[in-house]
Amino acid sequence: MKKITVLGSTGSIGTQTLQVMEHHADRYELDGLAAGSNAALLIEQALRFRPKRVCLATEAAARQAKEALPAHIEVLQGEAGLVELAGGGDADTVVTALVGSRGLPATLAAIEAGKSIALANKETLVTAGHLVMEAAKRKGVSILPVDSEHSAIFQCLNGERREDVRGITLTASGGSFRDRTRDQLQGVTVEQALNHPNWSMGAKITIDSATMVNKGLEVIEAKWLFGLHYDEIDVLIHPESIIHSFVEFNDNSVIAQLGLPDMRVPIQYALSYPERLHNPSGRLSLAEYGKLTFREMDFDRYRCLALAFASGRAGGTATTVFNAANEVAVDRFLRGEIEFLAIESILEKVMEKHEIIANPDLEAIAGADSWARRTAASL
Amino acid sequence: MKKITVLGSTGSIGTQTLQVMEHHADRYELDGLAAGSNAALLIEQALRFRPKRVCLATEAAARQAKEALPAHIEVLQGEAGLVELAGGGDADTVVTALVGSRGLPATLAAIEAGKSIALANKETLVTAGHLVMEAAKRKGVSILPVDSEHSAIFQCLNGERREDVRGITLTASGGSFRDRTRDQLQGVTVEQALNHPNWSMGAKITIDSATMVNKGLEVIEAKWLFGLHYDEIDVLIHPESIIHSFVEFNDNSVIAQLGLPDMRVPIQYALSYPERLHNPSGRLSLAEYGKLTFREMDFDRYRCLALAFASGRAGGTATTVFNAANEVAVDRFLRGEIEFLAIESILEKVMEKHEIIANPDLEAIAGADSWARRTAASL
């Protein structure tokens, strides 16, 4: 039995991770669960999967869980509880499915404890890729991607030699506004933005798909995961989200990973690698689709993606600032405080103001992060 | 330096193999060359690449070569010469690019001599897959596919476990008549049939693409190369020939190999495996294509493919008979002796008449082969 801890169990990736584990109950056992404030769902999950420990972000939620759960399930709380849950326990693999940069200390704790990471919390690599990958290398720990694009690249690299890779291409559906011009983005509503054509995901990531910030974060994530330069990473619009991403090799051969848009495939692969197991998702029929379409990425239309590349190339704290400013801007958009296009202009302005610190440690990262949040909130 | 012998050097695959070798003149050295009757081209190749030995099928062609080539290049002749060329010499890899079933004895001789096979002569596996694969296994020899579809599958299987494979799908452009109904196939000319939309290939294989016999032979070839059952092999019409083929795994993940239709990529991979080297072909841009299309294979429209599956499932000498009857029928069509649709009806009738010998040896295969040729010539 492989023991798994799931950080962010009540979100979209978290709940689907538990579905996959249930589908293979003979192989996977839950060691720990962590969530934010959704105590009701975490309690339900804990009663069903019987982990040894759970953690909730808020005191109120933790109290609720303590009352509802049997005494042998330990209830932890807050940032410190999360780090303890991630780094302690018997888990072989920790699924990091928290949203945003608060997953970083827990991920580092899990790596230091020698646990494999099934990484869905891309902000971890975006804000501290150099620290996370250095720690993983030092501890000999595998970082297995959960994002469908990175899982695709990871699968395409199976059995291949790093020096034969010319570059990778991440595909992008184009998000909920892909058929609108820039002008037509004026005044779009939160509801419209949340209506993603292919993937059923959380609110933050759905907005990030519409702005293409999500793809930008994925570009930075890919840089760290696969040890690439930014000019080895390309993005292609592929509205059907069937080709999840691909690798081009030196001999002009391209290896791609395809499938229906269903996160349970890459989630499971991160748990079962190098094996492949039966998956509850559906099978792809290309004949049924009839066609797959592609168009060049338009960096003027999707300026946030250009900003992401720029922050990646700038390096240091630039990506932390890009990510933190975006979290605040998206939150403000979701709360109806700003317009959709203001996400982009806030990002631009915050990045302009930022003085980059090269090769930052955790403290410098945290400093840049909160500076970016304050600045993004004030614009 | 890797030493290569090319059987069928004056054909489409042969000449492209020499192009690839020239592109990597620092890695590959020509050991032997064999062709049919095109002495002029073989002489030119021999003068350029300086092999130790050459072989021609006919006495007249061999005499011509002897006169034109320097004395230190040995000139062999006929079936026996071909076997000597393939099995002797210093070649590490023998590229078998002869057309039709006459490549079998030479391929077996090369395997017995412990040489790797870059297999383009699919009829070898179609007529004697059980003998060829048994010999390769016994001698620990690699059979590396040169066909673009099989190279694609081979690449998609890199780093994967055999037990995780659910099945493979070979893509088919649909050939020169893919947009015609069965009725519209009445009275088509040889010229029309030779006009393949994507691939520049020899005459026989271009006709085989139009009848879908080629895909049928590839299905049988794939069965032997990858140790599959026929119900693990599917065929999909993909007019653009960009996805060269793909593998579906147990977790519903699909790995595909893509590229421009250029045989120099799979030819080179068969020589360089497991390395990937720069290739003289062009790079794929999916954005430039804009779309890739797919449609279900229609086994009524392409009855020869259904016959190929039937012969494969029947086993024994059935595939030999399918292939030999087809060689004669295509030859008769190319000579203007029969109609295009008669290829199919000849195949059907010959297969009906045939009494299958299970697990045939070389003699039984040769017997079935010449019986099928006689019968196909008489219908």
Chai-1 contact restraints between the chains, C-beta under 6 A:
chainA,res_idxA,chainB,res_idxB,connection_type,confidence,min_distance_angstrom,max_distance_angstrom,comment,restraint_id
A,N158,B,N158,contact,1.0,0.0,6.0,A-B,restraint_1
A,N158,B,G159,contact,1.0,0.0,6.0,A-B,restraint_2
A,G159,B,N158,contact,1.0,0.0,6.0,A-B,restraint_3
A,G159,B,G159,contact,1.0,0.0,6.0,A-B,restraint_4
A,D164,B,R276,contact,1.0,0.0,6.0,A-B,restraint_5
A,F249,B,R276,contact,1.0,0.0,6.0,A-B,restraint_6
A,N250,B,R276,contact,1.0,0.0,6.0,A-B,restraint_7
A,N250,B,H278,contact,1.0,0.0,6.0,A-B,restraint_8
A,D251,B,V265,contact,1.0,0.0,6.0,A-B,restraint_9
A,D251,B,R276,contact,1.0,0.0,6.0,A-B,restraint_10
A,D251,B,L277,contact,1.0,0.0,6.0,A-B,restraint_11
A,D251,B,N279,contact,1.0,0.0,6.0,A-B,restraint_12
A,N252,B,G259,contact,1.0,0.0,6.0,A-B,restraint_13
A,N252,B,V265,contact,1.0,0.0,6.0,A-B,restraint_14
A,N252,B,N279,contact,1.0,0.0,6.0,A-B,restraint_15
A,N252,B,S281,contact,1.0,0.0,6.0,A-B,restraint_16
A,N252,B,R283,contact,1.0,0.0,6.0,A-B,restraint_17
A,S253,B,G259,contact,1.0,0.0,6.0,A-B,restraint_18
A,S253,B,V265,contact,1.0,0.0,6.0,A-B,restraint_19
A,V254,B,L258,contact,1.0,0.0,6.0,A-B,restraint_20
A,V254,B,G259,contact,1.0,0.0,6.0,A-B,restraint_21
A,V254,B,L284,contact,1.0,0.0,6.0,A-B,restraint_22
A,I255,B,Q257,contact,1.0,0.0,6.0,A-B,restraint_23
A,A256,B,A256,contact,1.0,0.0,6.0,A-B,restraint_24
A,A256,B,L258,contact,1.0,0.0,6.0,A-B,restraint_25
A,Q257,B,I255,contact,1.0,0.0,6.0,A-B,restraint_26
A,L258,B,V254,contact,1.0,0.0,6.0,A-B,restraint_27
A,L258,B,A256,contact,1.0,0.0,6.0,A-B,restraint_28
A,G259,B,N252,contact,1.0,0.0,6.0,A-B,restraint_29
A,G259,B,S253,contact,1.0,0.0,6.0,A-B,restraint_30
A,G259,B,V254,contact,1.0,0.0,6.0,A-B,restraint_31
A,V265,B,D251,contact,1.0,0.0,6.0,A-B,restraint_32
A,V265,B,N252,contact,1.0,0.0,6.0,A-B,restraint_33
A,V265,B,S253,contact,1.0,0.0,6.0,A-B,restraint_34
A,R276,B,D164,contact,1.0,0.0,6.0,A-B,restraint_35
A,R276,B,F249,contact,1.0,0.0,6.0,A-B,restraint_36
A,R276,B,N250,contact,1.0,0.0,6.0,A-B,restraint_37
A,R276,B,D251,contact,1.0,0.0,6.0,A-B,restraint_38
A,L277,B,D251,contact,1.0,0.0,6.0,A-B,restraint_39
A,H278,B,N250,contact,1.0,0.0,6.0,A-B,restraint_40
A,N279,B,D251,contact,1.0,0.0,6.0,A-B,restraint_41
A,N279,B,N252,contact,1.0,0.0,6.0,A-B,restraint_42
A,S281,B,N252,contact,1.0,0.0,6.0,A-B,restraint_43
A,R283,B,N252,contact,1.0,0.0,6.0,A-B,restraint_44
A,L284,B,V254,contact,1.0,0.0,6.0,A-B,restraint_45
A,L286,B,F294,contact,1.0,0.0,6.0,A-B,restraint_46
A,A287,B,F294,contact,1.0,0.0,6.0,A-B,restraint_47
A,A287,B,R295,contact,1.0,0.0,6.0,A-B,restraint_48
A,A287,B,E296,contact,1.0,0.0,6.0,A-B,restraint_49
A,K291,B,K291,contact,1.0,0.0,6.0,A-B,restraint_50
A,K291,B,T293,contact,1.0,0.0,6.0,A-B,restraint_51
A,L292,B,L292,contact,1.0,0.0,6.0,A-B,restraint_52
A,T293,B,K291,contact,1.0,0.0,6.0,A-B,restraint_53
A,F294,B,L286,contact,1.0,0.0,6.0,A-B,restraint_54
A,F294,B,A287,contact,1.0,0.0,6.0,A-B,restraint_55
A,R295,B,A287,contact,1.0,0.0,6.0,A-B,restraint_56
A,E296,B,A287,contact,1.0,0.0,6.0,A-B,restraint_57
